[in-house]
């Protein structure tokens, strides 16, 4: 699948994140896998000065609406 257009994210704080499983496989159909994904998201939120406004977990993909304050190591400038 081609990537959509990207803008610079260095000055942004709120992000709409969407991602899909390779081959659109339905790995999140089972409740235990949905909970594992949610636990991972909650752990990342706690460790990266962020706030989760909402999420949707679909069988083959998920969406997040997230605010990042600290930026985490991937977004910080050197």
N, C-alpha and C positions, 0 to 999 in steps of 0.2 A: 504494500500500500504506500503511495507517495506521501511524503511529509507535507503538511499544510504550511502556509507562510508563517514565518516566525518574526516577532518583534524583539527588540532588546528588552530584557527583563530586569536589568540592573536597578532601575528606579521604581519598579512595581512592588506592590505589597500583597494584593489579592489576585489569586490565580484560579482559573477554571482548568482542572486537570482531567484529561480523559486518556485512557490507555486500554489496549486490547490484548488479549492472550494470543500468542502465535497461532495462526491458522484458525482463529476465532473458535477455539475449542471451549466447550462449556465446563470449565473447571470449577466455577463458582456456583454450580447448581446445588451442591450439597451445603447444608447449613454449617457443618463443621469447617469447611473451607472458607465460607463467607466470614465466619467468626475469626479464623486465623488471619485473614486479610485485615479485618477491622482491628484486631489486636496489634498487628504490625503498624497500621496507620496511627493508632492511638499512642504507641510507643514512640514513633517518630515525632509526633506532635509534641509530646512531653519533652523530648530531647532537643528540639530545634525551635524554641520560642515561637510557636505557631498556634493558630487557632483554626479548628475545623468548623466551618459554617454549615456544611451539609455534604452528604455523600449518597450515591446510588450504586449498589452492587448488582450488576446484571450477570447472567450466566457466563458470558464470554468477555466482559469488560467492566470497567467501573469509572465513575466520575467523582471528582472532589471539588469542593469550593473551599479554598484554604487561604488564610492570611499568614504571611511569613514576616515576622518582625526582625529576628536576628539574622536571617538569611541562611544560616547553616554553612558548612564548609564549601558547598558547591556554589553558593551565590556571593560569598564575600570576595571583595577585591583584595588583592595582595598589597 
